Amino acid sequence: RGIKVTLRRMSTKDTYEYLNQAFTQSQDWYSHYGTLPSTKLYTEYFSFMKMNEAQSVLETGSGPGNGVPEVLKVAPQAQITVSDISEGFLESLRQIPASNLHVQKANIEELPFEDNTFDRYFSNMAVHNVIDPKKPFTEALRVLQPGGSLGVSVFGNDFEKNTYMKLMKQFREFTNIPYHATILENLKTMGDPDTFRDLVRNAGFSRVISFGINTVYPYGTPEEAKDLYLTFPQFVDWMKQNPDRAQEFKEFVMGKLHEVLIQEGKPIGYEAIILVAWK
């Protein structure tokens, strides 16, 4: 909405290589900054899913494993399977000390599991990273047991409520670091509760609810917030490759953070769209 960003289109093979490389490169960043807002999201959809009654749980796009302790808190009896396409994240997941945890490399669009395997399936801020936006949900429907439930979250597409992504787009525009075109298109669809609900209903789920909630980073000043962006791996690489413009970029980041936090008095955060569906 009013922000120009470069888009990149890729083949299916190149897309998954891009995602594997991007997430492996960013695993330390996601381990830290992905944890802060995510706990609130897990709480929201776990309650709808009755996660405390789960026996067999699948998480896709597990990243560094921020969701595992949240499942263990409410469902210590469950067998938990976590999955990702990133080799770096998979290695992190294998280090989690839980005897009921199973790690599996998996493409969210082509899950390597038998039909009717799990009674709960969740995915946090991951289902938009696909080629075919419907495929994650037809696959979820296939691997869930009858009566099983699905809980997912994505970024909302209303940038007035999404200062985190609005700023990220401005910084990408400054550095000319492109967004993956298909992924951005998926966010436009899934980032609206109504179109997201329709997408999942059309995949075959019998009952679907979706809604938005706000989640924020606890930063009150630009100084507190700066590393959220300045340590983002793609921006770190850009500054290394463009040392003559690195200081200019840092000042641009601080200026934009000042606009949002000080002048507008808004927190750095985003509206997340929560969707829960039942088979």
N, C-alpha and C positions, 0 to 999 in steps of 0.2 A: 504494500500500500504506500506508494509514493517513494519507495526506496529502490534504486536501480542496483541490481546485482548481476554478476556474470553467471550464466548457466552453462553446464557441461553435460552433453548427452553421451552415453556410453553403451556399448554392447552389454549383454547379460554377463558374460565372462569378465569383462573389464570392470563392471560394477561390483561384482563380488571380490575381485582382487583389490579394488579401491577401498571397499569397506573393511576388508581384512587388514590392509596396510594402515588405514586411518585409525581404526580402533586399537590395533596393536601399538601404534605410535602414541596413542592418547591414553593408555590404560592408567598411568599414574594420575593424570588429570581427572579422569572419570572416577577413580577410586576416592579422590578427595571431594571434588565438587559435585559429583553425582549423588553423594550420600546425603548432603544437607537437605535438599527439598524432597527427596524420594520417600522418606519415612512416612510423611503425611499421605502420600499417594497410596502406599501399600495399605495403610490403615483403612482408607476409604473403600478400596475394592475388596480387601480381605473380609471385611464385615459383611458385605453383600454376598460374597461367595461362601460364607460360613467355613472359612479356612480352618477353623479350630476342629472341624469334623473330618478333615481330609485324611486319606490313607495313602494316596499316590499322587504326587504333585509334579508337574512339569513347568519349568520356567525356560522361555526362549529369550535370546538376546540378553543373557544373564550378566554380561560385562564382568566386572571384577568380583561379583557375588554379593552386592549390597542387599539383595532380597533374601539371601539365605538366613541370616539371623532373625529377620522378621518372621519368616515361616517357622523357624525353630521355637520362637517365643510362643506362638499360638498353636502349633501342631507338631510337637516333638515326636509324636507317634508316627508321623508320615514318612514314607520313602520319597526322597526329593531328587529329581533329576534336573540338573542345570545344563544349559547348552549355549553355545555361541559359535560364530564362524571364525573369530579371531584367535589365532594360536597364542597370542600373548595373554588374552583373557582366560583361555582354557588352562594355561599354566597356573594362573592365579587361582582359578577355581579348584584346581587339584590340591592346592595348599591348604584349603579350608579343613580344619579338623572336625569332621562329623561323620560318624560311622554309617549314618543313613543317607549319605549324600553320594550321588552318582553323576559323573561328568561325561558328557557326550558332545562331540562336535556335530553341529546340526545347522542346516540351512532352514530358516523359518518357513520357506516356501516348499520345501521337500523334506519333511521330517522323517527320520530313519526309525520310526516306531510303528508297531502293529496297531491296527484299529482297536478302539475301545480299551486303551491301556491306562489312562489316567482319569482320576475323578476331579482334579483341579488343574487349571492351566492359567499361568499369568505371564505377562510380559510388560516391562516398564520402559516406556520411551524407546521402543525398538521396532514396532510393527510397521512403521513408515519406511524403514530401510529395506525396501523390496522393489522388484520390478513390476509385479502384478499385485495391486493392492487388495484384491479379493482372495488371493491364494493363501495367505496366512490363516484366514478364517475358515476356508474349506478344509485346510489341513488340521486346524484346531478341532473342528467338528469331527473329523475322522478319528483322531486319536483320543478324544474324550469319550468316556463311558456314558451310556444313557443316564440323563439326570445330572451329568457333570456340568461344571461351570467354568467360564472364561472371564478373566479380569485383565484389562489392558489400559494403558494410558499413553497419550501423545500430547505434543504441544498444541495449544489452541491457536487458531489462525487470526485472532483479533489482536493486532499489534498494540492497540491502546491498552490492552490488559497484559501484554507480553513484552515488557521492557527488556528482558534478557535477550530475546531474539531480535528485537528492534535494534538494539545496540550491536549485536553480533553481525547483523546485516550491514550496518554502517561501517563496521570495522573491516568486513570482507570487501565492501565497495572500495574503501581506502587502499587496501592491499591488493585488490583485484584477484582475490582467492575465490574461485567459483564454487557455487553450490551445484550439487548433482541435480539436474533438471527433473528427473523422474521422482526423486525423493521429495523435492520441494512441491511438486504437483500432488504427491500423496498427502503431504501435510495440509495442503489447502482443502483436500477432501475430508481427511480424518479430523482435521482441526475444527470442524463444525459439528456439534453434537447431532444435528438432524441428518446430515449426509453420512456421517460415520455410522449412525444407527441403521440407516437404510442399507449401507454396504454390508454390514454384518448380518442383517436379516436376509439379504439376498444370497448370502453364503449358506443359509440353511438353518440358522439358529432359531429356536421356537419362541424365545422371549429375550428381548434386548432392552436395556436401559442405558442412557448416556447423559452426562451432565458435566459442567465445568466447575473447577475449584481453583482458587488462587493459592499459589505457593511462592515463597520469597526466600531470598538469601538474606541473612541477618547483618547486612552491611549498611551503616548509616552515613559513611563518608566515602568520597572517591578513593582516599588512601586505603581504606579497608577493602574496597571492591576491586581495585585495579588488577590484582593477580588473577581474578576470575577470568580475565581476558588476556592479560599480558603473559600468562604462563600457558595459554592454550597452544598446543604444539604447532599448529599451522602458522600461528602468528610468531612464535619463537623462531621457527625456520625462516619465515619471511624476513625478520629483523636481522638474522645472521647473513642472509643472502643480500640484504640491502642495508648495510651498516650506515651508509650516508643518510638514510631516511629513518633509522630506528628511533632517534630522539623525537623527530617530528611525529611519528606514529604514537609514541608514548604520550606526548602532549595532547594529541588528538583524542586518545582514549580518556585521559584525565578530564579534558574539556567536556566530552560527551557525558561522562559520569557525573560531572558537576551539574550539567543541565538537568539530568534526570533526578539525582538525589537532592540537590540543593535548591535549584531554581524551581523545578516542578514539584518537589517534595514527594516523589514516588519511589517505592523500593525497587530494587533489581529483582525481578521475578517473572513468573509467567502464569497464565491460565493453562492448567492441564485439563484435557478432556478425558474423563474417566468413562469407560464402557464396561458393562458387565452383561454377560449373555449366558443362557442355559440351553443345554442340548435336550 
